[in-house]
Amino acid sequence: MYYLSDDLIFPPVYKADYDGILAVGGDLSPERLQLAYKSGIFPWFEEDDPIIWWSPNPRMVLFLDELIVSKSMRNILNRNTFTVTFNQNFRDVISNCQKIKRDGQNGTWITNAMTEAYCKLHEMGIAKSVEVWQNEELVGGLYGIDMGHVFCGESMFSTVSNASKVAFIALVNHLKDNHYKLLDCQVHNPHLESLGCREIDREEFVKILSK
């Protein structure tokens, strides 16, 4: 296990353990977070735990042309039930992601310190959000880190059915229109797989990041 000092440095990602844990400690300063994401690393820990830095292998990603939109989802989009905005309510989006209850989780990994750190990155134009509205109420959304050619998704939420999918699809279309390479989804889950995401080798992911 690599323990971070005050120096702004991470060990090489290939030194991560089998589960993807690379290092412990450090801080959530904008400089360290930017270095982490540029290196294929992200923080993931619970309240009262030390900061844990991850670089899993394989990595779950979406190559944008591989997005899967089901027929039922297309019908929902065509109804124009939802309105989508970008970067209008970042704090509300991350706060909802923090509060939402998820199957198999007793608490949240989005700590108060994490919320403030990412809101600071948003003020710097690095962290971005997608908001989904229904009848002028925020009912879904997502946020992540914008690397300019790769978008690193962090979390999404929905208070009504399909709202988070609407946010995801809107983000992918935006990234395609602006010639991004891929959407980073970090680790596998069946929901992401149903949308077209797949796992690639960490080395391939880091090479795409470095370009």
Secondary structure, DSSP 8 states (H G I E B T S, - for coil): -EEE-SSS----GGG--TTSEEEEE----HHHHHHHHHTT-EE---TTS--EEE--SSEEEEEGGG----HHHHHHHHTT--EEEESS-HHHHHHHHHH---TT-SS-S--HHHHHHHHHHHHTT-EEEEEEEETTEEEEEEEEEE-SSEEEEEEEEESSTTHHHHHHHHHHHHHHHTT--EEEEES--HHHHHTT-EEE-HHHHHHHHH-
